[in-house]
Amino acid sequence: MENLLRPIYQERASQPNTLGVLVYEKLHHNSPVTDSFDVILLIVVREAEEDWYVKHYEYEDKTAAMHIVREDLLGQWIETSGYRKVIDWLINGKIVFDRNEYLSHLREKLREFPEITRQLRKCVEFAKLIRTYRECKDLFAAKHYLDANSLMVRSLHYLARVAVLEKGLHPEVTVWNQVKRFDPEVYKLYEELMESEEPPEKRIQLMLLASDFAIHSRAERGAEHLLNIMREKNEPWSFGELKVHPETQYYTLDLSILLEYLVERRIVETKAVETKGQNIYHRQYLVKD
């Protein structure tokens, strides 16, 4: 199989812009990791007109997908789990070209999974968890039970990813297989939601209560990345300052609801600062001691 693909990637490997090439072959008949393609050909480049270019091939009775990804976009995917499949490709794929050991060093970094990267990933997933959980509660209160059920499933997926990250691992596409091994309590929540014979209203009500505890117990660990940023100075932060901080950019869209949750849990406190308007104050935030 690799011999058939070699002319394709050798052409790319000869270009000075190419940093590395790896081949990933699917392990199962219907593989979500490869979108059911037989082979993934990942080519990392330093610069390109398109930050992500994809081309599909077929040969004999096989199919292949070639992904040409710019280095900066790949880094973004890794830091935020923006395209989770690529982690599996990088860790388990076969490196067939490696300029200055670029892919080897990247693979080693992924396996080490530095604490700062893990904190960022947890905060991204935890912020999404808070948003979907709140939206689920709102839909439940409005008696939209089927829509609330869909959001409950999604929020449990975010909870599962947080649980896996807490163990120092990268969440895989098959995240529930990981959770079953490393966090049986979170897996039990998902199992109960999927297998419950209760009517939707009762099922979601019970899951909201159980999920609330699971989320609350992880609040400080989940938001650790944001809390550490806020501890960089002894003075309160305005929301605008936090929003433009370069290290919060990966969860900016969920930053407001995450802050409100931390305020409600009394992990973060607010300070009212006078404005020119009478009885109107700026709201600022600081980590509670």
Helices and strands as residue ranges (DSSP letters): H 2-13, E 18-25, E 39-45, E 52-59, E 62-70, H 71-80, H 85-92, E 94-98, G 99-101, H 102-112, H 115-141, H 145-166, H 175-182, H 184-195, H 200-216, H 219-222, H 224-230, E 237-238, H 239-244, G 246-254, H 255-264, E 268-274, E 281-287
